[in-house]
């Protein structure tokens, strides 16, 4: 069926609104990253951003086998990542690099490390789906979720920015724009560093070795 000129115009307007929404949210995330009081150091060609303002702290969320708290992993180095399973590229890149790093660790190092993946899409990411997604990376990753209110409170303490972006052409489809840092929590449960998107496996290994000496 042919579309009228008015229908085509309305469709173009909706598409422009969707594009503007993505640009606006991206700019907002960029401003937060620019103006947050962060101290930057360098490791090879990658930047390691040491968080001073985010305080981090303990939290309790749900995995497929029940509740998990950050404090459950006291004595271990924790690498914490916030994302979602429908993420098209950013999350698979970061988790893929983490999994390559993990597979290159010794058995002793693996025993002293835990990778946590916290979903910022609780509507779709059930504990079962998170387990299936996390297991794909073969790095003993624990997938966690919770209520929207709980996730917002944890994200605020860790300086995580995320926002839902609806698709005007498909009411059931949406994306979640989110910051893409990997958070380094030491063996005492203290947030120490946040590592930028696309940190390489070699750089992850160097950081892990630094804390597991």
Secondary structure, DSSP 8 states (H G I E B T S, - for coil): ----HHHHHHHHHHHHHHHHHHHHHHHHHHHHHHHS-EEEEEETTEEEEEESS------EEEETTEEEEGGGGTTSEEEEEEE-TT-SSHHHHHHHHHHHHHHTS-HHHHHTEEEEEEES-TTT--HHHHHHHHHHT-S--EEEB--HHHHHHHHHHHT--EEEEEETTEEEEEEEEE---EEEE-TTS-EEEEE-TT--HHHHHHHHHHH--
